[in-house]
Amino acid sequence: MSPSASSPATGESTGAAWLERYTGSLLNVFGTPQRVLVRGSGSRVWDADGGEYLDLLGGIAVNVLGHAHPLLTSVVASQQATLGHISNFFTSPTQVALAERLLALAGAPEGSRVFFANSGTEAVEAALKLARRAGNSADPVRPTVVALEQGFHGRTMGALSLTHKAAYREPFAPLPGGVTHIPAGDLAALRAAITDETAALVLEPIQGEAGVLPLPPGYLREARRLTLEAGALLIIDEVQTGVGRTGRWFAFQHEPDFMPDAVTLAKGLGGGFPIGALITFGPAVSDLLGPGQHGSTFGGNPVATAAGLATLHVIESDDLLGNAARMGERLRAGLAAVPGVTEVRGRGLLIGFDLDADTPDGTGAGLAPAVVTAALEAGFIINAPGPRTIRLAPALLLTAEEADSFVAALPGLLDAARAAIAGTASSAGTASSTGTGRTEPAQE
């Protein structure tokens, strides 16, 4: 399964040629891509040089049906051939049907509604507008939205005001105001923050970009109690955790008899086709946004909503909720038994695991990125959201054989990463002593 270095037809790396064209034509906001991918099937993808990879990241929790799923592909092509875009002066059967399906799956009460967008950050923007309407319609006005430290909610300016990471926020200051961040999981901080000035509390049940950090038991229920008492909205960001990722349709459904005021969705909802959604629970919340107060040219278009319906159908008909729960448990158990893995977290097929600090410099810094590089060379796509943390978010149709293959390979990947770090440190030391090379880490 390990990738080849060059194209057998030409002897030259076609991937390198594409990357050269990439750097000459695309805005440099992602750095240099790791590979040029050209084809996928199920949980596997192939690059421009013929290399094959087991995709354990799923486009960052997007490809819940894997790549090129036959039903999803057929539905998208058929809908585009029938009716592609109509604007929101009109509606379509697929838009209405998907909204009804989401409300049913969420257990939403009568008077609940759905707004369709094109991405997670757009869904969060709609949710933030909902929060502002709730705050502005209160007497007196409620100026504050509370979010959690380490949370990630998107990169557009409104969503960025909720996102906590300084490196994302500071280059674009000043951001829209009125957002207060509190430590995630700290009940005392939560109780102090939710007051009669709070319009809404926005949180992820599992903080994916922070390293797959679940909120502690009881936190969601206490958040619900406090927001109800204060008359504030509770908005759950399920962009990464929704649509079966955790073994339930929504992560909040792991909490019995729990209902938020609003939920944001995207990523897995279209199985890879761009779509986002805001679900509002009950008429009091759903009536906060009226005609002309929000909109989207492409949101809820027939193709995207047909993709959403197909995705939900496959998840249900193929018991992918059950498979996500079973394969997630299998992966977590296997990972926990690997020497060098110090902690495993997550639900279903959203998994984070931490690595020990046994690196040549004794700090562990950079071990996870080095493991990502070693894994790619060995034919596995994974992600490092932190210097010691690996994240997995594969397709919900992942097989036991595929899960086991990564667990079996991980000890060797850790050894390769440590060896690479040792070699880098040795080379840097030699260069520093002779004054002929760089001592800072190379840019990725």
C-alpha positions, 0 to 999 in steps of 0.5 A: 500500500505504500506510495511510489515515488514516481510515475511508472509511465514517465519516470518523473513525479507527476505530483511534483509537477502539479504541486509546482502549478499549485504554488503558482496559482493558489493563494498560500493559506494552506501551505504546500499540500502533502500529496496530489490526490486523483481518485478514491474508492471507499476508505482508500485514495490514490495520488498522482504518482500511483500511491495508495492510502488508507484515508483515516481522516475522511476529509476532516470528518466529511466523507462519512460514506467514503469516496465515490460512494455509488448511491451518492454519486448517482443521486448527485449526477441525476439531480444535476441532470434534472435541476441544479440551482434555482435560488431561494426565490423558489424551493424544491422537493429535496430541500423540503424533504431534507429539512423534514428528515433532519428535524425528525432525526433531531427529535425536534418539537413542533415549530422547529425549523432548518436553514441551509447554508454551504459550510460549517462556518456559514451555519455558525454565522447563522447561529451567531445571528440567531444569538444576536437576535435573541439578545437584541429582542430581550428586555433589557438587551443581552450583549454577550455570547459565551464560547469555550476556550480551545473551541473552533467554530470557523474562520469567517469573521463572525465565526472567528469571534467564537473561535478561541485560538489566538493564531487564528484570531489575532491577524484579523483583529478587531473582530466582532465584539460581545464574545466571552471565552471561558475554560472548557469543562470548568463548571464554576466558570460556566456558572459565573459566565451565564448571567442575565446579560448572556444571549447565548452559549455556543459550544462543541460537545467534543472539541475536534480541532483542540485534539478531540476533547470531550466535555466532561460528564454532566457539563452539557446538562448543567449548561442546559440548566443554566441557560434555561434559568438565565433565558439564554440560548444553548447552541450546540456546534455539531459541524464535526460531531453530527451526522453519525460521527459519534455513533448517534445522529447527533452527539448531544443525543448521548445525553438522555432527554436533552434538547438544545435551542439550536444545532449547527451541521455541515461536514458529513451532511452531504457525504462530501458535497458542500452543505451546512445547516442550522436547526432551530428547536421550537417556535420561540427560537425559530421565529427569531430570524424573519424574512430578509434577516439572513439568506444564502444564494446557494444554500439548500440548492437541489443538488446539495439537499439531494446529496444530504438525503442520499447520505442520511439514507445510506447511514440508516440503511447500512447501519453506519451508526452501529458501525461507527460505534463498533469500529470506534470502540475497536480502534480505541481499544487497539490504540490504548494497547500500543506502547507510546500511546498515553491517552485515547479519547473520543466517541464513535469514529472521532478519535484523538490519542496522545503520544508520550514525550519519548523523543530525542530532545526529551520534550515530545514536541513535534512527535505527532507531526512526524508520525503524520509524515511517517504514516503518509509514507507508509500509506495512511492519512491521519492528522496532528491537531497538536504536537503530541496528538493524532486525530482520526475521523475516517469514513463511517463504513471503515472495516475491522480489517482497515482499523486493525491495519493501522493499529498494527502499523502504529508502533513502526510509525512511532519508531520511524517518527522518533528516528526522523526527529533524531536525524533532524536534531543530529543534522541541525547540531552538525550544521550549527557547529560548522556554521553551514546550515540552518538550525530552525525547523523546515517549513512544511 
